[in-house]
Amino acid sequence: MAPDATALGAAFASGRLEPPAVIESLLRRIEDLDPVIGACNHVAPPAVLLAAADAAGKRWRAGVPRSPLDGVPFGVKANIAVAGWPWHSGIAALRGRLATEDANCVVRLRAAGMVPLAVLNMHEAALGVTSDNPAFRTTRNPRALDCIPGGSSGGSSAAVACGMLPITLGTDDLGSVRLPSALCGVVGFKPGHGEVPVQGVEPLAPSLDHVGIHARSVRDVALVFALLRGHAGESAALVAEARADDAPPLAQWLIGDPEQPEHTGAEIASAIRDALYDTVGGHRVNRPVDWTGVDLSALRRAGLLECERSAAKHFAALLRERPAGFSAEFRQLTAWGAAQEADRVREAADRLAQARRSLRAELRDRLLVGPTVPHRAPRRGAPTPSNLADFTAPAAIAGVPAISVPIGRFDDGPPIGMQIAGTHSTDVLRAATLLCPGIAPIAQPPNDGGEP
């Protein structure tokens, strides 16, 4: 099993590995696989990376590392600023823009000694779920090259899944961290709204914008989350000795329309139920929480309207000055959102507010566990199911922490994503450690030489 970020830090501490050797290994893997996967938009010069890694190695040898992840590389979604690097948010009109300073989340990881390595592909302006970007690249799913990786943080999830990077940052408004993590078979965590600062992140909808984490293990997510909050010492407490009584009771989240089997496949529902009961036992599982009567598609569309209207306002000047710098799809979405009547906007806002109250009430004394997405990764080139973000949207709208962890087999394409939502990030991460204590294997996609 290839090491996760936590294991890399431990290897640096013991002297079994040196940070420059890890950088060199990852650069070779990117060179080999990225022509097929299409995850990276920009990779830092090797000399810069090796200098940062060498400095981290010296700190480890001197016994003064900045954090348990000093010297560990990470990547960022293209809407997260890294000083001097491309910061285009997947938008052709912003292709030449360079960030003048680091985003707050990057500042905090640099302060912990982590090394930014790459800018990662994303769906245009974070408004979509395929990560098929006409201005930059099409990202492919490392566990099933004929399937989409999800989005909008598809490059971030794909890079972790195939071992190009141990840690990546993404953003999540209606599911854009958890959804691609589920489809690519990695761990994806969206903290509570405001827990990780979004300064230096291109906004989509400020009321929904979250910075999230992709990794191959829950323990990695917990450690990076602690660093992003400036509390490195918290990570051990978040995941140490996870037991069934460490977190509030769990309840299966019945979600999706039972009259439409394609909305929640029986295979997925059964796998979630088995993982929940087999791991923690019935004594810690409350009665299921039934949301099968909730119109999730209408809720997701209300959230999408918020994103469309906010994006139309944020990019208004650029859309006027350089309309050809945006895809026809993006122009259509933002124009539609901006044109909606006040009554429709109020109705959507009311629906969002009601869902926010309802989900927070359900989570007062328990965690909810259900599928992250309704089905496995859709095939590339086929129509993308409109309901792909239906299960991830509620937690984003409520602003509560939620994580997707992979369960099931990895030898037959991407596994199933299981979502855990709660009121407190500490509880969510402890429960996730209990339900998914291992490290996701690295995908080994065939190098067919094809450029995505």
N, C-alpha and C positions, 0 to 999 in steps of 0.2 A: 504494500500500500504506500503510495507516494505521500510524503509528509504534508500536513496542513500548516497554516501559518504558525500556530502554537508550537508545533513540533519543530519548525524551522528555528524559532526563537530559542527553544531548548537546546537545539544542536549548536547554535551560535554560542550559547552560554557554556556548553561543555567543551567547545573547541572541535567538535566532530565535523562541523561545517563552517565555512567562512562566507560572509555575505557576498563578496565578489564572485565566488564560484556559483552561487545561486543565480545572480544576475546573468552571468554568462550562459547558464543552462536555460534560463527562461528566454533569453534572446534567441538562442538556437531553436527553441520550440516554436517561438513566434515566426521565425524565418521559415520553418518547415510547414507549419499548419495554417498560418494566417492567409496564405493565398487561397486556401480551401474554405476556411471558416468566415473570413471577412469581419473580424471583430475589431481590428485596430484601425484608427484613422491617423494616428501619429505615435511614433515611438521615440523616446528621448535618445539623444546621441549616446553611444556606448561609453565614451570617455566620461561624460557627466555622470552617468549611472554608476560606473565603476569607482569614480572618485567618492561619491556619496556612500557606496557600499564599503569602500576601504576605510572611510572615517568611522563607520559603524563598527567594523571589525576591530579597529583600534580601541574603541570604547569598551567593547566586550572584553578584550584582552586586558584592559586596565581595570576591569571590574566596575565600570561606571556606565552601564547602558542607560539610555534615556527611558526605556520601557522594555517589557518582555518581547516586543516586536521590533526592536531597534534593528534596522537593516533589512527588514522584510519589505519587498516591493508591493505596490498596489497600482491599480489603474482607476481612471475616472471616466464617467460618462461625459460626452462632449458638451453637455450644458453646465458642467462644473469647472470653474476657472482654475487654471494653474498658470502662474506668472510666466509670460513669455511663450506660452504654448497656444496652439489653435483653440479657439473657444467659439465654435460655430453653431452649437445646439442642433446639428443636423440640418441646417438651413443653408441653401446655396448662397443666398444674399449675404450671409455672414462668413463665407468661406475664408476670407483674408483677415478676419479679426483675430488679434492676439490678446490674451488676457494681460492686464497691467499689474494684477496682484492675485494672490491665491484666494480662493474661496475659504471661508472660515473653517470648513471641515478639513480642507487640505492643510491649512495652517496647523491645525491640531495634530494631524497625523505626522506632519513633518517634525513638529516639536517632540513627538514620541520616537523620532529616528526613522520612521518609515520612509520609503523611497518611491516617489511617484515615477512610474515607468511609461505609461501610455494613456492616450486619449482614445476612448472606445466608441464604436458606432452606435447609433440610436435611431429610432424613428423620428422623422422630421418634427422638430419643436416639441417632442415628447407627446405628440397627439396621435397615437396609433399603437397597434399591438403586433406588427409583423417585423419591424426593424429592417424592412426592405426600403432603403433610402435611395431615391433616384438620383440625388446629387452626390452621394458618396459611395456607399457600398450596400450590398445585400448580405446580411449576416445569416449564416446557416446554423442549424442546430447540431452541435457536435455529436450528440447521441443518435441522431437520425438525420442525415444530411438532406433528405428529401422533405423534411418538415421545417416549419418556422421555429425560431427560438423564442418567440414571444417578444413583447415590447412594453413600454418603449425602450427599456434598458437591455435590449437583446445582446448588444456587444459585451456588456458587463457580465451577463450571465454566461454567455458562450465562452468568454475568455477564462472564466473560473472552471467551467465544466471540462474543458480540454486541457487544463493545466498550463495555460499561458501565464496566468497570474494567480496567486493564492487568495488575494483579496481585491475586490473592486467596489467602487461606490456607484450607486445609481440614484434615480429619483422616482418617487411614487406619488401619483395623484389619485388614480382610481385602481391601482394595482401594478404599476409599471416596474416594481422590484419583485414582488411576489409572483406575479404571473409568469415572467420569463424564467425565474428560478425554478418554478414547478415544471415548466416545459423542458428545461435543460437538465433537471435532476440535481440541483444544488440547493443550498439554504439561502433564503432571501428574507431579510428582516426590515420591516418598516416601523421605526419607533413611533411613539405618540407625537402628535403635532406639536412642533416647537421644541422637542427634546434635543434635536440637533439643529444648530443654526443653519439657515439657508442663505446667508449673505454670500454673494459671489456665485449663486446658482441662478441661471436664467429662469425667471418665473414663468409658470404656465397659468396656475390659478392659486394665488397666495393662500386662500383659505384651505387648499388641499395639498399644497406643496410639502413634500417630505424628502429628506435625504435618507437613503437606505443602504444596506450592506449586503453584498453577495459573498459567499464563502462556501467551503466544502464541509464545514462542521459548525455546530451550534456554539461550541466553545470559542471558535475563531470570531464568530459574530459578537459574542458577549465581550470578548477582549477588545475588539475594535470599537464597539459601542461605548465601553468604558473610556477609551482614549478620546473618542469624539466628545464625550461629556467632560473631559479633563479630569477623570477619576480613575486612573489606571488600576488602583488597588481594588476597585469594585468587582473586577471580572471574576476573580476566584470565587467570591461569594455568590455570584450569579449562577455558577454551574457546578460548584463543588458538591460532591456526594448527593447528587439529585436522587430524591426518594419520592414515593407517591404522596407523602404528606408534606412535601416542601412547598406546594403551591395550593391555591384554592381548588375546590372540587372541579372536575372537568365534566362537561356535558357535550354530547354529540349534537352538532348543529345540523339539523335537517334543513337542507337548503336546496332550492330548485323545485320545479313543477313536477310532481309525481305522475301527472297525466301526459307528460312529454318525456319519455325515457331518454331521448337524445340530450335532454338538458342536464341530467345527472346519470351517467351510465351506472348500471347495476354493479359492474365490476369495481368502479371507483367507490361507490357507497359502501359496498361490502368490505373493501380493503381498509377504509377509514374506520369502520366499526370494529373490525378485527384488531387493528393496530391499537385502538384505544382500549378495548377490554383486555386484550392479551397482555398489555404492558402494565396497566395500573390496577386492573381488577375491578369488579363491579362495585366494591365498597367505596371507591373514590369517584365513581361516575354517577352524576345526577341523572334524573330523567331527561331525555332528549328535549332540546328546545326547537320547536317546530316553526320554521319560517317558510314552509312550502306554500303558504298562502300569500306571501309578500311578493308583490310585482317587482322583482329585482331588475328586470329589463327597464321598466319605467324609472326606477331609482338610478340605474346607471346612466340612462339618457338625461336625467336631471343633472347629474354630476357632469356629464359631457357638455351640456349646455353651459354650465358654469365655466368649464375650461375653454370652450369656444369663444364665449363672450370676453373672458379675460384675455385670451390670446389676441383677439381682434383689437382690443384696446392697447395691449402692450406693444404689438407690432404694427400699429396703425400707420405711423409715419413711414416705416420701411416698406409696408405693403403698397403705399401710394407711390413712393419713389422708385422702388425696384420690384414691381409685381412679378416679373419673370424670375426673380430669385426665390420664388416659392412654388411649390407644386400646385397643379390645378386642384388637387384634392384638398390641400390646406387652405387655399383661397376660398374654396367652396364651403368648407366647414366654418371658417371664421366669418364669412359673409352671412351665412345662414344664422349663426348665433347672434351676430350683431343686429340682424333684421327682425328678431322676434319681438312680438308685442309685449307690452308691460304685463298683461294678464298672464301670458304663458310664463314669463320670467318669475312672476310672483308664485305661480302654481309650482314651478320647479323648486324655488327656494323653500316653500312650505313643505314640499315632499322631503327635501334634504334635512330640514330641521326636525321633522317628525321621525325620520329614520335615525338621526343622530340621538334623539331622546330615547327611542325604543332600544337601540343596541346598547347604549350606555346603561340602561335599566337592566337589560338581560345580563350584563357583565358585572353587576354590583358585587356578587358573592360567588362567582364562578368564572371559569374560562370556557370558551366555546371552541370545539374542534370539529372541523368539517373539511370538505375538499377545497383546494385552492382554485381549481378551474373545473368546469363541467366535464371535460373530456381530455384525452391525451393530445399531444401536439398535432395541429392540423398540417396537412401537406402543403408544401410550397406550390403556388400557382393555382390552388383550388380556392374557391370562395372562403374567406375567413369568417367563421361563425360570429354573428353579432353579439352573442352572449358570453364571449370569452372572458370578459372582465366582470361579469355579473356577481361572482362570488367574492371578488376582492374589493369591489367598490364600497360595500357597507362600512368596513373598518376604516377606510380612508376618509369617507364622509364623516364618520363619527370622530375621527382624529385619535383613535385608540391604537395601541401597538398591536401588530400582528406579524406572524412569521409563517413562512412556508418551508416545510421540511420534506425531503424525499422519503417515501416508504416503498417497499416492494422490491422487485428484482430490477437489476440494471442491465441484464444480458439480453433484453428484448426491447431495445429502444429506451426512451426516457421512462423513469418510474412515475408513480403517482405523487402528486403534491398534496400534502396535508397541511391545512391552515389552522393555526392556533391564535385566537384573539382574546385579549383581556383588557383590564383597566390599567395595569401597571406593567412596564417593560420587564421588571425583575421577575414577576410571576410568569410572564409569557416565556422568558428565556429558560427559567427553571423547568417549566413543563416541557418545553421543546427538548431540553437536554435529556429528560426522562424518556420521552417518546422517540427521540432520535439521537442516541448517544454516540453513534459512530461517525466515520468520515466518508463522505461520498467518494467513490472511485473516480479516477480521471478517465474521461472518454478518450478512446483511441480511434479517431476518425481516419478512414483511409485517405491518403494524399493522392487524389485523382488528378491533381494538377489543374483543376478547373478554377477559374477566377470567378468568385461570386459577384 
